[in-house]
Structure formats: structure tokens, C-alpha cells
């Protein structure tokens, strides 16, 4: 025959207090460190974790060539109203622009700017830029820096975000500054000076 277990009121209060404190402590710890159990198992993998962060400043010139026998920027889409727009609103260009060490096209090639830009403003010439700087020279050969942002083309200095990278620039973050070095208003061909400030692993 089963026996009933009788607990005194004082013992019952102490037991309930212990359970309440234990539950509250566990909840607080879980809220404070919700992902600790996942982070502990994510070592290795070569993702840059554990390696010290480095800062790099890059400087080069971007050549955007829309005319001639071998253009590096080509129009792939435009709105019906683009030709009537003073800002070319709605046009989209795909680019494979040379990046060189100096402003002259004949200077040392260090990489390519590959991606696209679109005229995204009806009020002024402002481009939405989405491109990778793909480097082909020296210690950064095979590495990329991804850039995204607004390029107000006629401003003295334009700043855009570095949103990622690969190779030597894995987990990159930072910004770029662009300054027009030269512009042919008849053809649209331009040489732009770029300074890239990037933190990476």
C-alpha cells in the first residue's frame, strides 16, 4: 500500500522558493547569452575568426569608357523616359572598368571594377553603384572588395560603403572616397580617383 508523503508548511515554502530562484536564474542566463551554445561550436572553418583585424588603405584610378571600339561600360537597360531626362534617370550600365596605379590608361593595371551602376535620381546626377574591385596584382591578386552606395557624380568627394570582400579582404568593412580626375562631357568617359579604407581579417 502506497504511503503518502507529508511536507510541513515551512519545508514546502523553502522548496518553492528554491525552485523559483533556480528558474529565474536560468531564464536570466539564457536571455543574457542566447547564442553561446552555438558560438562555442563554430571554431575553425577559415572564416577569419580568431585572426586579428587589419586596416588597409588602397589608392588607384578607375577608367569608365563608354565610347570607342572597346568600351568598358555598356548600357543594358533604360526607361522610355530616359532620353528626355536631364539626369538620364532609369539608365543601367554594366561595367568592367580597368583600375590602374596612375591616372593614365597606360599605367600599371592593378585590377578591374566589375558590376553595374544606375542613374537613380530625377533631381540630380546620382548613381547607385554596386561593384566589386577585383584585384589582379601583387599580394591582393585574386581578392575582391565589394562596394555599394550612392555616387553623386558632380560632388567633389563621394563616399560609398565597403560591404564585404573575399580573399585577403575577407569580412571587409569600411568606405571608399571617389574624386573625379577627368571627365569628357561629350562622351561621358571618365577617370575617377579612388581611395579605399578597409578593415579586414
C-alpha positions as CSV (number, residue, x, y, z in Angstrom):
1,X,0.0,0.0,0.0
2,X,1.4,3.4,-1.1
3,X,2.3,5.8,1.7
4,X,1.6,9.5,1.4
5,X,4.4,11.9,2.0
6,X,3.5,14.8,4.2
7,X,5.6,18.0,3.9
8,X,5.5,20.6,6.6
9,X,4.4,24.1,5.5
10,X,7.9,25.5,6.3
11,X,9.6,22.9,4.1
12,X,7.1,23.4,1.3
13,X,7.8,27.2,1.3
14,X,11.5,26.6,1.2
15,X,11.2,24.2,-1.7
16,X,9.0,26.6,-3.7
17,X,11.5,29.4,-3.1
18,X,14.4,27.3,-4.3
19,X,12.5,26.3,-7.5
20,X,11.6,29.9,-8.2
21,X,15.2,31.2,-7.7
22,X,16.6,28.4,-9.9
23,X,14.1,29.0,-12.7
24,X,14.7,32.8,-12.6
25,X,18.5,32.4,-12.7
26,X,18.3,30.0,-15.6
27,X,16.0,32.4,-17.6
28,X,18.2,35.4,-17.0
29,X,21.3,33.5,-18.1
30,X,19.5,32.3,-21.2
31,X,18.4,35.8,-22.1
32,X,21.9,37.3,-21.5
33,X,23.7,34.7,-23.7
34,X,21.1,33.3,-26.1
35,X,23.6,32.0,-28.7
36,X,26.5,30.9,-26.5
37,X,25.8,27.3,-27.2
38,X,26.1,27.9,-30.9
39,X,29.2,30.1,-30.8
40,X,31.2,27.5,-28.9
41,X,30.9,25.1,-31.8
42,X,31.9,27.5,-34.6
43,X,35.6,27.4,-34.3
44,X,37.8,26.8,-37.4
45,X,36.3,27.0,-40.9
46,X,38.7,29.6,-42.1
47,X,36.1,32.4,-41.8
48,X,38.6,34.9,-40.4
49,X,37.5,34.3,-36.7
50,X,40.5,34.4,-34.4
51,X,42.7,36.3,-36.8
52,X,43.5,39.9,-35.9
53,X,41.7,42.7,-37.8
54,X,43.9,44.7,-40.1
55,X,43.5,48.1,-41.7
56,X,44.4,48.7,-45.4
57,X,44.4,51.9,-47.5
58,X,44.3,51.4,-51.3
59,X,44.7,54.0,-53.9
60,X,44.0,53.7,-57.7
61,X,42.3,55.2,-60.7
62,X,39.0,53.9,-62.2
63,X,38.6,54.3,-66.0
64,X,34.9,54.3,-67.2
65,X,34.9,54.2,-71.1
66,X,31.6,54.4,-72.8
67,X,32.7,55.0,-76.4
68,X,35.2,53.7,-78.9
69,X,35.9,50.2,-80.3
70,X,36.3,48.6,-76.8
71,X,34.0,50.3,-74.2
72,X,34.3,49.1,-70.6
73,X,30.8,50.4,-69.7
74,X,27.7,49.4,-71.7
75,X,24.1,50.4,-71.3
76,X,21.9,47.3,-70.8
77,X,18.6,49.0,-69.8
78,X,16.8,52.3,-69.9
79,X,13.3,53.6,-69.3
80,X,11.1,55.0,-72.0
81,X,11.6,58.5,-70.5
82,X,15.4,58.2,-70.0
83,X,16.3,60.2,-73.2
84,X,14.1,63.1,-72.1
85,X,15.6,63.1,-68.6
86,X,18.3,65.7,-67.8
87,X,19.8,63.2,-65.3
88,X,19.4,60.1,-67.5
89,X,17.1,58.7,-64.9
90,X,16.5,55.0,-65.4
91,X,19.6,54.0,-67.4
92,X,21.6,51.0,-66.2
93,X,25.2,50.3,-67.2
94,X,27.3,47.2,-66.7
95,X,31.0,47.8,-66.2
96,X,34.3,46.0,-66.4
97,X,36.4,49.1,-65.8
98,X,40.2,49.0,-65.6
99,X,41.8,50.0,-62.3
100,X,45.3,51.5,-62.7
101,X,48.0,52.7,-60.4
102,X,48.1,56.1,-62.0
103,X,45.6,58.3,-63.9
104,X,47.0,57.4,-67.4
105,X,45.3,54.4,-69.0
106,X,48.8,53.1,-69.9
107,X,49.9,53.0,-66.2
108,X,50.1,49.7,-64.3
109,X,46.9,47.7,-64.2
110,X,46.0,46.6,-60.7
111,X,42.5,45.2,-61.2
112,X,39.0,45.7,-62.6
113,X,35.9,47.3,-61.3
114,X,33.1,44.8,-62.2
115,X,29.4,45.4,-61.6
116,X,26.9,48.0,-62.5
117,X,25.7,51.5,-61.9
118,X,22.2,53.0,-62.5
119,X,21.1,56.6,-62.7
120,X,18.7,56.7,-59.7
121,X,17.9,60.3,-59.2
122,X,15.4,62.6,-61.0
123,X,16.8,65.7,-59.3
124,X,20.5,65.5,-60.0
125,X,23.1,63.1,-61.5
126,X,23.3,60.4,-58.7
127,X,24.3,56.9,-59.5
128,X,23.5,53.8,-57.5
129,X,26.8,51.8,-57.6
130,X,27.2,48.1,-57.0
131,X,30.6,46.8,-57.9
132,X,33.5,44.6,-57.0
133,X,37.1,45.8,-57.1
134,X,38.7,42.6,-58.4
135,X,42.5,42.9,-57.9
136,X,44.9,41.2,-60.2
137,X,48.3,42.4,-59.0
138,X,50.7,41.7,-56.1
139,X,49.6,40.5,-52.7
140,X,46.0,41.2,-53.3
141,X,45.8,39.2,-56.6
142,X,42.5,37.2,-56.6
143,X,41.0,39.2,-53.8
144,X,37.9,41.5,-54.0
145,X,36.3,44.4,-52.2
146,X,32.6,44.9,-52.6
147,X,31.3,48.5,-52.8
148,X,27.7,49.7,-52.6
149,X,26.3,53.2,-52.4
150,X,25.2,56.5,-53.9
151,X,27.6,58.3,-56.2
152,X,26.6,62.0,-56.6
153,X,28.8,62.3,-59.7
154,X,29.3,66.1,-59.7
155,X,30.2,66.3,-56.0
156,X,33.9,66.9,-55.3
157,X,34.1,63.9,-53.0
158,X,31.7,61.0,-53.0
159,X,31.7,58.4,-50.2
160,X,30.3,54.8,-50.6
161,X,30.3,51.8,-48.3
162,X,32.5,48.8,-48.4
163,X,30.1,46.0,-47.7
164,X,32.3,42.9,-47.9
165,X,35.2,41.2,-49.6
166,X,37.0,38.0,-50.4
167,X,40.5,36.5,-50.2
168,X,42.8,39.0,-48.4
169,X,39.8,41.2,-47.7
170,X,37.5,38.6,-46.1
171,X,34.9,40.1,-43.8
172,X,35.8,43.6,-45.1
173,X,34.1,46.7,-43.9
174,X,34.9,50.3,-44.5
175,X,34.3,53.0,-47.1
176,X,35.6,54.5,-50.3
177,X,36.1,58.1,-51.4
178,X,35.8,58.9,-55.1
179,X,37.1,62.1,-56.8
180,X,36.7,62.9,-60.5
181,X,40.2,63.2,-62.1
182,X,38.9,63.9,-65.6
183,X,35.6,63.9,-67.5
184,X,34.8,64.2,-71.2
185,X,31.4,65.8,-71.2
186,X,30.8,64.9,-74.8
187,X,31.5,61.2,-74.5
188,X,30.9,60.6,-70.8
189,X,34.3,58.9,-70.5
190,X,35.7,59.5,-67.0
191,X,38.8,58.8,-64.9
192,X,38.0,58.7,-61.2
193,X,40.5,58.6,-58.3
194,X,39.6,56.1,-55.6
195,X,40.8,55.8,-52.0
196,X,39.7,52.7,-50.2
197,X,39.8,52.4,-46.4
198,X,39.1,48.9,-45.3
199,X,39.2,46.8,-42.1
200,X,39.5,43.1,-42.7
201,X,40.9,39.8,-41.5
